[in-house]
Amino acid sequence: MKITLKVWRQKNSSSKGAFSTHEIDEISEDMSFLEMFDLLNQKLIANDAEPVAFDSDCREGICGACSMTINGSAHGPQEGITTCQLHMRKFKDGDVITVEPFRAKSFPIIKDLVVDRSPLDAIIQSGGFIDAPTGAAQDANAIPIGKPLSDLSMDAAQCIGCGACVSACPNSAAQLFTSAKLAHLNLLPQGQAERYDRTAKMVNTMESFFGSCTNHGECEKACPKNISINFIAMMNKDYVKSQFRKVRS
């Protein structure tokens, strides 16, 4: 299998970038997309050229590091998977594949396909946790939780913080990420004590870095974990309640 890769190359956020074109053969359809990039980098190193910088860690679809925009789509053409889970069988012999980093003002380019997603960390640091006494963990059945509620919380907890929702959004909004991180805490008994304070802090931090949601729904389509935009509605409802609670106090 032979393909042509157009890869974005950029030294840092302050320098100009451009696409570089590479032809690669000897590609197996069983290769993952990142394994194909490993092959490209091996060839570049063998020719004394600088390899393409890209993020990867687990290569199992759980860490969120492999952030690439492939032919205009975050994580590539297949829905519900990350870049590292994408395989070359999804492409045809002779295809031209364009690969860029996640594009968002809040995600400055570090180098080539690597972007700085620390604003997502700032949202978590502002409230994505619960206060709890330290010590041995409680028994699993100590706090009864209905299965529909626990299932919904786990649906939100699937978020891997990859930033695909931000990249896909025309406004570079992070509402899907923030709402998922809020929902998996706010839905459970352990997260109730700080529910509204947490929501206000995380939403305010989010708005200091990212754009506003205008209900395009691109985030839901791009999300590799198929997280629903219904969580955004839940977040907005809790945020309004948090403002009323602030006025009363």
C-alpha positions in Angstrom: 0.0 0.0 0.0 1.3 3.4 -1.0 0.0 6.8 0.2 1.0 10.4 0.0 1.2 12.3 3.3 0.8 16.1 3.6 2.0 16.8 7.1 2.0 20.2 8.9 5.5 21.2 10.1 6.0 24.1 12.4 9.0 24.8 14.8 6.9 26.6 17.5 3.9 28.8 18.0 5.6 32.0 16.9 7.1 30.7 13.7 5.3 30.1 10.4 4.3 26.6 9.4 3.8 24.8 6.1 2.9 21.4 4.8 5.6 18.9 3.8 4.8 16.1 1.4 6.0 12.6 1.9 5.4 9.4 -0.2 5.3 6.2 1.9 5.1 2.7 0.6 5.3 -0.7 2.3 2.3 0.2 4.4 0.3 -2.7 5.8 -3.5 -2.2 6.1 -3.2 -3.7 9.5 -0.9 -0.8 10.7 -2.4 1.8 13.0 -2.2 5.4 11.9 0.5 6.1 14.4 2.5 3.0 13.3 2.4 4.5 9.8 3.9 7.7 11.3 6.6 5.7 13.1 7.5 4.3 9.7 7.7 7.8 8.2 9.9 9.0 11.0 12.2 6.0 10.6 12.7 6.9 7.0 13.2 10.6 7.8 15.9 9.7 10.4 17.6 7.4 8.0 17.8 10.3 5.6 19.2 12.6 8.3 16.0 14.6 8.3 14.1 15.8 11.4 11.3 13.4 12.4 7.7 14.7 12.7 6.8 15.6 16.3 3.5 14.1 17.4 1.9 13.2 20.7 1.2 9.6 21.7 1.2 7.6 24.9 -1.1 4.6 25.6 -2.0 3.9 22.0 -5.1 2.2 23.3 -7.6 5.1 23.0 -7.6 6.0 26.7 -5.0 8.8 27.3 -6.2 11.4 24.8 -2.6 12.3 23.7 -2.8 11.5 20.0 -4.4 14.7 18.8 -4.4 14.9 15.0 -6.7 16.4 12.4 -6.8 13.9 9.5 -8.4 15.1 6.3 -10.1 17.9 8.2 -11.6 15.6 10.9 -10.4 15.4 14.5 -9.0 11.8 15.0 -9.8 10.9 11.3 -12.7 9.7 9.3 -14.0 6.9 11.6 -16.3 8.0 14.4 -16.0 6.9 18.0 -12.2 6.2 18.0 -9.0 8.1 18.6 -6.2 8.5 16.1 -4.2 5.6 17.6 -7.2 3.3 17.1 -7.5 4.3 13.4 -6.0 1.7 11.0 -4.7 2.1 7.5 -7.4 -0.2 6.2 -9.7 2.8 6.3 -7.7 4.3 3.5 -7.0 3.2 -0.1 -3.9 2.6 -2.0 -2.8 5.9 -3.6 -4.7 8.2 -1.2 -3.5 11.6 -0.3 -3.9 12.2 3.5 -3.6 15.6 5.0 -2.5 15.7 8.7 -2.7 18.8 10.9 -2.6 19.6 14.6 -5.8 20.4 16.5 -6.6 24.0 15.5 -7.7 26.3 18.2 -6.4 29.6 19.6 -6.4 28.1 23.1 -4.2 25.2 21.8 -0.9 26.9 20.7 1.4 24.7 18.6 4.5 23.5 20.5 6.0 21.7 17.4 4.6 20.1 14.3 1.5 18.2 15.4 2.0 18.7 19.2 -0.2 21.4 20.8 -0.4 22.8 24.3 -3.7 21.7 25.9 -3.0 23.1 29.4 -6.1 25.2 29.4 -8.1 22.0 29.8 -5.9 21.2 32.9 -6.7 24.7 34.3 -10.4 23.9 34.1 -9.9 20.7 36.1 -7.7 22.4 38.6 -10.4 25.0 39.3 -12.9 22.4 40.5 -12.7 19.0 39.0 -12.4 17.1 42.2 -14.3 16.4 45.5 -13.2 17.1 49.1 -13.1 13.9 51.0 -11.4 12.6 54.1 -8.3 10.6 53.5 -7.9 7.0 54.6 -9.2 3.6 53.4 -11.7 3.5 50.6 -15.3 2.9 51.5 -17.0 -0.4 50.6 -18.5 -0.3 47.1 -22.1 -0.7 48.6 -21.7 1.9 51.4 -23.5 4.6 49.3 -26.4 3.1 47.3 -26.5 4.7 43.8 -29.2 3.8 41.2 -27.9 2.1 38.1 -29.3 4.7 35.6 -27.6 7.4 37.5 -24.3 5.6 37.8 -24.4 4.7 34.1 -25.0 8.3 33.1 -22.1 9.4 35.3 -19.8 6.8 33.7 -20.9 7.9 30.3 -19.6 11.4 31.2 -16.5 9.9 32.9 -15.4 8.4 29.5 -14.0 11.8 28.5 -10.2 11.4 27.9 -9.5 15.2 27.6 -8.2 14.9 24.1 -9.6 18.3 23.0 -11.2 17.0 19.8 -14.4 18.9 20.8 -12.5 22.2 20.9 -10.8 21.5 17.6 -14.1 20.6 15.8 -16.1 23.5 17.2 -16.3 26.6 14.9 -16.0 28.7 18.1 -13.3 26.6 19.8 -15.6 26.0 22.7 -14.9 23.5 25.5 -18.4 23.1 26.7 -18.5 19.3 26.0 -15.3 18.7 27.8 -16.2 20.8 30.8 -19.8 19.5 31.0 -18.5 15.9 31.0 -16.0 16.5 33.7 -18.8 18.2 35.8 -21.4 15.6 35.2 -19.4 12.6 36.3 -19.0 14.3 39.7 -22.3 16.3 40.0 -24.5 13.2 39.3 -23.1 11.2 42.2 -23.7 11.6 45.9 -20.0 12.3 46.6 -20.1 15.4 44.4 -23.3 17.0 45.8 -21.7 19.1 48.5 -19.7 21.3 46.1 -21.9 20.8 43.0 -22.9 24.4 42.3 -19.6 26.0 43.5 -17.7 23.5 41.4 -19.9 24.3 38.4 -19.4 28.1 38.7 -15.6 27.8 39.1 -15.1 25.4 36.2 -17.4 27.3 33.8 -15.8 30.7 34.6 -12.3 29.2 34.0 -13.5 27.6 30.8 -14.9 31.0 29.5 -11.5 32.7 30.2 -9.8 30.4 27.7 -12.4 29.2 25.2 -15.2 30.4 23.0 -19.0 30.1 23.5 -21.2 27.3 22.5 -23.7 28.1 19.7 -25.2 24.5 19.4 -23.5 23.4 16.2 -23.1 19.9 17.6 -19.7 19.3 15.9 -18.2 18.4 19.3 -20.5 15.4 19.8 -19.7 14.1 16.3 -15.9 14.5 16.8 -15.8 13.0 20.3 -14.0 9.7 20.2 -16.1 8.6 23.2 -19.5 9.6 21.8 -20.2 11.9 24.8 -23.6 13.5 24.4 -24.2 17.3 24.2 -27.1 16.7 26.7 -24.4 17.1 29.4 -23.9 20.7 28.2 -27.6 21.4 28.9 -27.1 19.9 32.4 -24.0 22.1 33.0 -25.9 25.3 31.9 -28.8 24.5 34.2 -26.4 24.0 37.2 -24.5 27.2 36.3 -27.7 29.2 36.4 -28.6 27.7 39.7 -25.2 28.5 41.1 -25.7 32.2 40.2 -29.0 32.3 42.0 -27.5 30.7 45.0 -24.7 33.3 45.0 -27.3 36.1 45.0 -29.2 34.6 47.9 -26.1 34.2 50.0 
